[in-house]
Amino acid sequence: MRCPYCRHADSRVVDSREAEDGQIIRRRRSCPECGRRFTTVEEAVLAVVKRSGVTEPFSRTKIIAGVRKACQGRPVDEDAIAVLAQKVEETVRARGAAELPSHEVGLAILAPLRELDEVAYLRFASVYRSFDSLQDFEREIASLRAASNRPASAVEAPQQTAPHQGERAAEPVG
């Protein structure tokens, strides 16, 4: 590392510390030429390979922008979107690869978005998976319905069923 003061081509590491859960390393360095000290910050860059083959750094901001579009007009707040973006970043970084295809980033968005808001999920999935027909939407809606009919826990509210012949449907209260 070049000294920022005297431009000497070498420096010595005096101290190293991890920051942000190990994502960043701060190093305190000393220049053997001028004796001055300075700090450097190292961060592992996660690269995303787009369909075109172009590589660009992973951007949590782009995740937030895409999810925000899908959530437009939905009762989803900015904090929830930021938490989702953080989950996505943690998921893709946990894979341990220096580069990953953009397709994998999209897959990492789908599951938490489905939990956050089903309508936003459907909007995002329709663009991400390039829905071409009504059947694509119907298939995805059927998948959402099947997933919501599976009991997630014993505490889950019972599913309402259609009334039997001769019975009347319950009227909403209130």
N, C-alpha and C positions, 0 to 999 in steps of 0.2 A: 504494500500500500504506500503510495507516494505521500510524503509529508505536505500538508497544505500550507505550511509556513515557508520552508526553504526549498521545497520541490525535490528533496532527496528521494531517490527511488525505493528506499527500503524503510521499514519501521519495525519495531518490536512490540508484541502484544504483552501488556502489563496485567490486564484483567479482562475476563469475559463473563458476561451475565446474560441469562435468558430473560426474555420479556414476552408478554402476550402468550402465555402458555407454550413457550418454546418455539413460537413461530418466528421470533426475531432474536438475534443475538447482538448485544451491544459489546463492543470491544474498546477498551482503553488502550491506546498505543503511545509509544514513545519513539521519537526520532533520534537515531544514534548520531546524526550530524549536528543538529541544533539543540537537542535535548528537550525540546518542547513536547507537550503531550496533547493528544486530540482523541476524539471518540469517533468510531465508525459504527454503522448499523448494518447488519447483514440480514437479509430476508430471502427465504427460498421462494422463487417465483413459480407459480403454478400456471402452466400454459394450456390454453384451449385451442384445439385444432378444429377449425371450421370446416364445413363441407367442401368449400372451395380449395382447401389445403392450406390456407393462410393460418398462421399461428399468432395468437394474441394473448396477453396476460389475462388470467381470470379476473373478473370484475363483479364484485358483490353489487355494485351500483346498477349494472345491467340486469342482474337478477331482480332487483327491487323494481326497476322500470318495467320489466316484462310482467311481473306479478301484479304490479299496480294497474297496468292496463287491463289485465284479466279481471281484477277486482273493482273496476270502475262501476260506480253506482251500487255497489254491494256494501253491506254493513261490516266492512273490514277496516280496522284502523291501521295507521302507519306503523305502530309498534309491533303489531302482529305480522306485518309484511317484513319488517326488519328482523324479527326473530326467525321467520321462515328462511330468509336469505342467509342468516347465520347458520341455520341447520344445514342448508344446502352446501354452504362452503365447508362446514365440518365434515359432511358426508364425502364430498369429492376429495378433500385433502386426506381423509382417512384411508383412501385407496392407496396412498403412498406413491403414486406415479407423478413424474415431473410434467408430463403432458397427458391430456385426456381429450377424447373427441367431444365436440359440442353436444352430440347426441346423449352422452352420459350425464352432462349437466342438466339437460332437459328431463331425463329420467329421474334425476335426483330432486327436481322441482315437483314432479307430479304427485308423489305420495303425500308430502306435507301440505300441498295445496288442496288436495282432495279432503284432508282432515280439516283444513281451515274453512273452506267454502266450496260446496259442490258445484255451484253455478260458475264460479271463477275457474274451478278445475276444468269444467266442460269447455269453457271458452279457451283456456290455455291449451287443452288437449286437442281441440279442433284445429288450432293453428299448428301446434307442434307436430301432430300426427297427420297433418294435411287432409282433413276430412274432405271428401269429394261429393258425398251424397247424404241424403237423409238417413239411409241405412247405417252409415258410419255413426251418426248422432244417436240413432235408436240403439245400436249395439252398445255404445258407451253408456247411455242412460240405463239400459238393462243391467249392465255391469254395476253401475252405482246402486241401483235398486237391490240387486242381489247382495251386494256388500252391506247395505244398510239393514237388510232383513236378517243377517247373521247376528246373533246376540254377541255383543262385544264383552259383556260382563253380566253377572247375575243381577246387578243393580239397574240395568237398562230398562226403560219403560216398555211395557208390553205393546206389541204391534196391534193396531186396530184392524179388524177384519170386516168384510162386508156383511150386512145383516142377512140372516137366513130368510127363506121365503115366508112371507106373512109378518115378519118383524119390521119395525121401522128403525131407521138409522138414528143414533143418538143425536140430539140437537146440540149445537155448541152452547155452552153456558156463558152468559155475560153479555 
